[in-house]
Every structure is written in C-alpha cells, then in structure tokens.
Amino acid sequence: MSTPSQAKPGLHPRNPHRFRYDFAALLKSYPELKVFLIETPRGDTSINFANAKAVKALNRALLAHFYKLKDWDIPEGYLCPPIPGRADYIHHLADILAETHQGIIPTGARVKALDIGTGASVIYPIIGHREYGWSFVASEFDPTAVKAAEDLLHNNPDLERRIEVRQQRFKTNIFKGVVQDHEVYDMTLCNPPFYSSAKAAQAANQRKNRNLKRPVGKTKRNFGGQDHELWFPGGERAFVENIIRESKDLGERCLWFSALISDQDHLPKLQHVLQEVGADTHLVREMAQGQKSSRLLVWSHQSASDRQQWVKRRWGKA
C-alpha cells in the first residue's frame, strides 16, 4: 500500500492520485492490467510508460478504481490523457468556485460547465461529475472523437444523463456554434493544443523518445494524440487568446472562464489580452505533477458584486 511519505509532490490535496500507484488495488478493479506490470531496477511494480497499450491499460484501471467507469476506451492514436494532472485541474476549479461561495464547493447538477475540446476520452467531464456531481457540455471538432465520446457515455448511463457531447463544426470557433441562446455556464475549461505546428510536435516526440530510450525514428506517442489535439497555428498562446476574445461576448452568461497554460512565458501576453477585452478579474493558479509544472489562467467578465448575485441565483446560500 502507498503511504503519505510516498506522495507525489505538487498534486492537489483532494487529488486521489497524489500517492504512488497501488497496483494491487488497481488489479482488483481492472485485472487486465496484470499483463503490463513490470518490475523496475529498484524492485518496485510499475508499467512501461513507453508502451502505449500499457498506458491505456493503466488509465482504464485508474478510471475503473477511482471513478467506477465501465468500458472506457478511445480510438487508436487518439490522446490518452494522464489522469492525475487532469484531476488536478478539476480540483483547482472547485476551489475557485468555493472562493465565490463562502468557502464551500458547490456540488450537484446545478453547477454547469463547458469543456472546450473534450476529445475522445471526455476525461474532464467524467472526473468533474464523479467528484462533484457537476453537469457538462463537452465540445469537440473531430467527428471520430465525438462518436467515441458518445459511445463511452452510452456505456455509462449515469454519465450520459449529465454530460452532453456537442460537435463544433467550425474549427476556428470556440463558443459560437456550441453554446445555445440563453444557456448559462458556471465555468468553462480547456486543455489547449500546445504546439504551433506538426513539425514542432514531431520534434518534441523525438526528444521524448530519446528520454524513454525508444527508437528515435518511432512516430507513435505513448500517450497518442491526433494533429488537432497537439498543435494549432500559433500554438497554445494563440488558442487561448481566441478563447479570451470570444469569451467577452459570453461574459454575462458565464461566471468563470479558464484554460490550462503549460508555458509560463505565454502568461504576460494573455494577461494583456484580458486587459484589452476588459475582463474584470483574472487569477493564476500554479499546478505541478512531478517535474512538470503548469498553471491555470482563470478570468471573469463580471464584477465582484455581479458574481455574488450569480451565486445566489444559481447555487443558493452556502
């Protein structure tokens, strides 16, 4: 069993993945993981993280054990998200909602979120609903990912009742074409594509292969990822800037907007864009998973008093 001394540094205190993987417990929830287990040179049990099938099996085990998910699957080659970091985003968002709600996290289907670019895995809505009961609209451009996400939810009927997948038919749009007239959201979230081109994504994959001691010419990624999941013209900064500019038109119908920022050098430019569009408030929350650091950029177009009125209307008294 894992002990507190084995806690992973940087993860949110409510994140159930903050300790080393308990493979004995995971096997009880997903026995098929057994064929991928290896013994490390230190004598610990682990998996080969360079093996995409092993990574997917670990995700299935984590989702079955911690989130009671059945039949989780994604099409071959699509992004297989690292569960601990995705859970951290959700828990930090819950803290931000609590700060607007007298320190109490609002729970249940009355809290509605929009996940931008949910992918085939629908991972943020799954964790958000399982942990806090929130309801979600999950947008996605890729029709294959949309179909996979819908199939996944259909196999888990309790999720299907609280998570709706909508296809974004216009690649350059964020909210337009997805958010319906008069809909309101308590928050939006997004893990934007990081790279600025396919070439940049391929170069990063080659570096990762060398670190994992895989053949340098190998093109497949252990966590997968389609082109649109990995890169966007202008990269992460351009994608989030699009979210910020479009968010202005939705400012009265959404309490908090957010995006995951991997490169801290992007923050000054994005904060300048927030000033340009007149966002009333923005926050930056640092996050870390092992040696990897990232941060959440969160903003609102509503004043503090407007946010308090929103909370009373939507969630009632704390």
C-alpha positions as CSV (number, residue, x, y, z in Angstrom):
1,M,0.0,0.0,0.0
2,S,1.1,3.6,-0.6
3,T,1.9,5.7,2.4
4,P,1.8,9.5,2.8
5,S,5.6,9.5,2.6
6,Q,5.2,8.3,-1.0
7,A,3.0,11.2,-2.0
8,K,3.7,12.8,-5.4
9,P,4.8,16.4,-5.0
10,G,2.6,19.2,-6.2
11,L,-0.7,17.5,-6.7
12,H,-3.9,19.0,-5.1
13,P,-4.6,17.6,-1.6
14,R,-8.0,16.3,-2.7
15,N,-6.5,14.5,-5.7
16,P,-6.8,10.8,-5.1
17,H,-3.8,10.2,-7.4
18,R,-1.4,12.1,-5.1
19,F,0.2,8.8,-3.9
20,R,2.2,6.3,-5.8
21,Y,0.0,3.8,-7.8
22,D,-1.3,1.0,-5.6
23,F,-1.2,-1.7,-8.3
24,A,-2.7,-4.4,-6.0
25,A,-5.8,-2.3,-5.7
26,L,-5.9,-1.4,-9.3
27,L,-5.7,-5.0,-10.3
28,K,-8.8,-5.7,-8.3
29,S,-10.7,-3.1,-10.3
30,Y,-9.1,-4.0,-13.7
31,P,-7.4,-7.4,-13.7
32,E,-6.4,-6.9,-17.4
33,L,-3.6,-4.6,-16.2
34,K,-1.6,-7.5,-14.9
35,V,0.0,-8.4,-18.3
36,F,1.6,-4.9,-18.4
37,L,3.1,-4.9,-15.0
38,I,6.9,-4.9,-14.8
39,E,9.5,-4.8,-12.0
40,T,11.7,-1.7,-12.0
41,P,15.5,-1.9,-11.3
42,R,14.6,-0.7,-7.8
43,G,12.3,-3.6,-7.2
44,D,9.1,-1.6,-7.5
45,T,6.0,-2.6,-9.5
46,S,5.2,-0.3,-12.4
47,I,4.4,-0.3,-16.2
48,N,6.5,0.6,-19.2
49,F,5.3,4.1,-19.9
50,A,6.9,3.9,-23.3
51,N,4.2,1.3,-24.2
52,A,1.0,3.0,-25.4
53,K,-1.0,-0.2,-24.7
54,A,0.3,-0.2,-21.1
55,V,-0.5,3.5,-20.7
56,K,-4.1,2.9,-21.9
57,A,-4.5,-0.1,-19.6
58,L,-3.3,2.0,-16.6
59,N,-5.9,4.6,-17.5
60,R,-8.6,2.0,-17.6
61,A,-7.6,0.7,-14.2
62,L,-7.5,4.2,-12.7
63,L,-10.9,5.1,-14.1
64,A,-12.4,1.8,-13.0
65,H,-10.9,2.0,-9.5
66,F,-11.4,5.7,-8.6
67,Y,-14.3,6.7,-10.8
68,K,-16.3,3.4,-11.2
69,L,-16.2,3.7,-15.0
70,K,-17.1,0.8,-17.3
71,D,-15.7,0.1,-20.7
72,W,-13.5,3.2,-21.1
73,D,-11.9,3.3,-24.5
74,I,-10.6,5.7,-27.1
75,P,-9.8,5.1,-30.8
76,E,-6.2,4.1,-31.6
77,G,-3.9,7.0,-31.9
78,Y,-6.1,9.5,-30.0
79,L,-4.9,11.3,-26.9
80,C,-4.7,9.1,-23.8
81,P,-4.8,11.7,-21.0
82,P,-2.7,11.4,-17.9
83,I,-5.4,11.1,-15.2
84,P,-3.6,12.7,-12.2
85,G,-3.0,16.0,-13.9
86,R,-6.5,16.1,-15.4
87,A,-8.0,15.5,-11.9
88,D,-5.8,18.4,-10.5
89,Y,-7.4,20.9,-12.9
90,I,-10.9,19.9,-11.7
91,H,-10.0,20.2,-8.0
92,H,-8.4,23.6,-8.5
93,L,-11.5,24.8,-10.4
94,A,-13.6,23.5,-7.4
95,D,-11.5,25.7,-5.1
96,I,-12.1,28.8,-7.2
97,L,-15.9,28.1,-7.2
98,A,-15.7,27.7,-3.4
99,E,-14.0,31.1,-3.1
100,T,-17.1,32.6,-4.7
101,H,-19.3,30.6,-2.4
102,Q,-18.1,31.4,1.1
103,G,-15.5,28.6,1.0
104,I,-18.0,25.8,0.2
105,I,-17.6,23.9,-3.0
106,P,-20.9,23.9,-4.9
107,T,-21.9,20.4,-6.0
108,G,-24.5,18.7,-8.0
109,A,-26.1,19.1,-11.4
110,R,-27.0,22.7,-10.7
111,V,-23.3,23.5,-11.4
112,K,-22.8,23.5,-15.2
113,A,-19.5,23.5,-17.0
114,L,-18.4,23.7,-20.7
115,D,-15.3,21.6,-21.6
116,I,-13.7,23.0,-24.8
117,G,-12.1,20.3,-27.0
118,T,-13.1,17.3,-24.8
119,G,-11.5,14.7,-27.1
120,A,-12.5,11.1,-27.3
121,S,-11.8,10.5,-23.7
122,V,-14.2,13.1,-22.2
123,I,-11.9,13.0,-19.2
124,Y,-12.6,16.4,-17.6
125,P,-16.4,15.9,-17.6
126,I,-16.0,12.3,-16.2
127,I,-13.9,13.4,-13.3
128,G,-15.9,16.6,-12.7
129,H,-19.1,14.7,-12.5
130,R,-17.8,11.8,-10.4
131,E,-16.1,14.0,-7.9
132,Y,-18.6,16.9,-7.6
133,G,-21.7,15.8,-9.4
134,W,-21.4,18.7,-11.9
135,S,-23.2,18.6,-15.3
136,F,-21.2,19.3,-18.5
137,V,-21.5,20.2,-22.1
138,A,-18.4,18.8,-23.9
139,S,-17.5,20.3,-27.3
140,E,-15.3,18.6,-29.9
141,F,-14.4,19.3,-33.5
142,D,-13.3,15.8,-34.6
143,P,-16.3,13.6,-35.6
144,T,-14.4,10.4,-34.8
145,A,-13.7,11.7,-31.3
146,V,-17.4,12.9,-30.9
147,K,-18.6,9.4,-31.8
148,A,-16.2,7.7,-29.4
149,A,-17.2,10.1,-26.6
150,E,-20.9,9.4,-27.2
151,D,-20.3,5.7,-27.2
152,L,-18.3,5.9,-24.0
153,L,-21.1,7.9,-22.2
154,H,-23.7,5.5,-23.6
155,N,-21.9,2.6,-21.9
156,N,-22.1,4.6,-18.6
157,P,-25.7,5.7,-18.4
158,D,-25.4,7.8,-15.2
159,L,-22.8,9.9,-17.0
160,E,-24.9,10.1,-20.2
161,R,-27.6,11.8,-18.2
162,R,-25.2,14.6,-17.0
163,I,-22.7,15.0,-19.9
164,E,-23.8,16.1,-23.4
165,V,-21.3,16.0,-26.3
166,R,-21.7,18.6,-29.0
167,Q,-19.8,18.8,-32.2
168,Q,-18.1,22.1,-33.0
169,R,-18.4,22.3,-36.8
170,F,-16.3,25.4,-37.2
171,K,-12.6,24.8,-36.4
172,T,-11.8,28.4,-35.7
173,N,-14.7,28.9,-33.3
174,I,-14.7,28.3,-29.6
175,F,-18.2,29.1,-28.2
176,K,-20.0,30.1,-31.4
177,G,-21.8,27.0,-32.8
178,V,-21.7,25.2,-29.4
179,V,-23.3,27.5,-26.8
180,Q,-27.0,27.8,-27.4
181,D,-29.1,31.0,-27.0
182,H,-29.8,31.8,-23.3
183,E,-27.6,29.0,-22.0
184,V,-25.6,29.9,-18.9
185,Y,-22.4,28.2,-17.5
186,D,-20.7,28.4,-14.2
187,M,-17.3,27.7,-15.7
188,T,-15.5,26.7,-18.9
189,L,-12.3,24.7,-19.1
190,C,-9.8,23.8,-21.8
191,N,-6.5,22.0,-22.2
192,P,-5.4,23.7,-25.4
193,P,-3.1,22.2,-28.1
194,F,0.4,23.1,-27.2
195,Y,2.5,23.1,-30.3
196,S,2.4,25.7,-33.1
197,S,2.9,23.2,-36.0
198,A,3.1,19.5,-36.8
199,K,6.8,19.8,-37.2
200,A,7.2,21.2,-33.7
201,A,5.0,18.4,-32.3
202,Q,7.1,15.7,-34.1
203,A,10.4,17.2,-32.8
204,A,9.1,17.1,-29.2
205,N,8.0,13.5,-29.7
206,Q,11.6,12.6,-30.9
207,R,13.0,14.2,-27.8
208,K,10.6,12.2,-25.6
209,N,11.5,9.0,-27.5
210,R,15.2,9.6,-26.7
211,N,14.3,10.2,-23.0
212,L,12.3,7.0,-22.9
213,K,15.1,5.1,-24.8
214,R,12.7,4.3,-27.7
215,P,13.9,4.2,-31.3
216,V,14.4,7.8,-32.4
217,G,12.5,7.3,-35.7
218,K,9.4,5.9,-33.9
219,T,6.5,8.2,-34.7
220,K,3.8,6.9,-32.3
221,R,3.5,8.6,-28.9
222,N,2.9,6.7,-25.8
223,F,0.0,9.0,-24.9
224,G,-1.1,9.2,-28.5
225,G,-2.7,12.4,-29.9
226,Q,-4.1,13.5,-33.3
227,D,-2.7,16.5,-35.0
228,H,-5.6,18.8,-33.9
229,E,-5.1,17.6,-30.3
230,L,-1.4,18.5,-30.3
231,W,-1.0,21.6,-32.4
232,F,-2.7,24.8,-33.6
233,P,-1.4,27.7,-35.7
234,G,0.3,29.9,-33.2
235,G,0.3,27.2,-30.5
236,E,-1.1,27.3,-27.0
237,R,-1.0,31.1,-26.8
238,A,-3.0,31.7,-30.0
239,F,-5.6,29.2,-29.0
240,V,-6.1,30.7,-25.5
241,E,-6.2,34.2,-27.0
242,N,-9.1,33.1,-29.2
243,I,-10.9,31.8,-26.1
244,I,-10.4,35.1,-24.3
245,R,-11.6,37.2,-27.2
246,E,-14.7,35.1,-27.7
247,S,-15.4,34.9,-24.0
248,K,-16.2,38.7,-24.0
249,D,-19.5,38.0,-25.8
250,L,-20.4,35.3,-23.3
251,G,-19.4,37.3,-20.3
252,E,-22.8,37.8,-18.8
253,R,-23.7,34.1,-19.2
254,C,-20.6,32.5,-17.6
255,L,-19.2,33.1,-14.2
256,W,-15.5,31.9,-14.7
257,F,-13.6,31.0,-17.8
258,S,-10.3,29.0,-17.6
259,A,-7.5,27.4,-19.6
260,L,-4.5,25.3,-18.8
261,I,-1.2,27.1,-19.6
262,S,1.9,24.9,-20.0
263,D,4.3,27.6,-21.0
264,Q,4.5,30.4,-18.3
265,D,6.1,32.7,-20.9
266,H,2.7,33.0,-22.5
267,L,1.1,34.5,-19.4
268,P,2.1,38.2,-19.9
269,K,0.7,38.3,-23.4
270,L,-2.5,36.6,-22.4
271,Q,-2.9,38.8,-19.4
272,H,-2.5,41.8,-21.7
273,V,-5.3,40.4,-23.9
274,L,-7.5,40.1,-20.9
275,Q,-7.0,43.7,-20.2
276,E,-7.8,44.6,-23.8
277,V,-11.2,42.8,-23.6
278,G,-12.0,44.3,-20.2
279,A,-12.1,41.1,-18.1
280,D,-12.9,42.3,-14.6
281,T,-10.8,39.8,-12.7
282,H,-8.2,37.1,-13.6
283,L,-6.3,34.6,-11.4
284,V,-3.3,32.4,-12.0
285,R,-3.1,29.1,-10.1
286,E,0.2,27.1,-10.1
287,M,0.0,23.4,-10.6
288,A,2.7,20.7,-10.6
289,Q,2.9,17.0,-11.3
290,G,6.3,15.6,-10.6
291,Q,8.8,17.6,-12.6
292,K,6.2,19.1,-14.9
293,S,4.7,22.4,-13.9
294,S,1.7,24.3,-15.4
295,R,-0.8,26.8,-14.3
296,L,-4.5,27.7,-14.6
297,L,-5.5,31.0,-16.1
298,V,-8.9,31.9,-14.8
299,W,-10.9,35.0,-15.6
300,S,-14.4,36.6,-15.3
301,H,-16.1,39.4,-17.1
302,Q,-18.4,40.1,-14.2
303,S,-17.7,42.4,-11.2
304,A,-17.4,41.0,-7.7
305,S,-20.9,42.1,-6.9
306,D,-22.3,40.6,-10.1
307,R,-20.6,37.3,-9.2
308,Q,-22.2,37.3,-5.8
309,Q,-25.6,37.8,-7.3
310,W,-24.9,35.0,-9.8
311,V,-24.0,32.6,-6.9
312,K,-27.3,33.4,-5.1
313,R,-29.3,32.9,-8.2
314,R,-27.6,29.7,-9.3
315,W,-26.5,27.9,-6.2
316,G,-28.4,29.5,-3.3
317,K,-26.9,30.1,0.1
318,A,-23.7,28.5,1.1
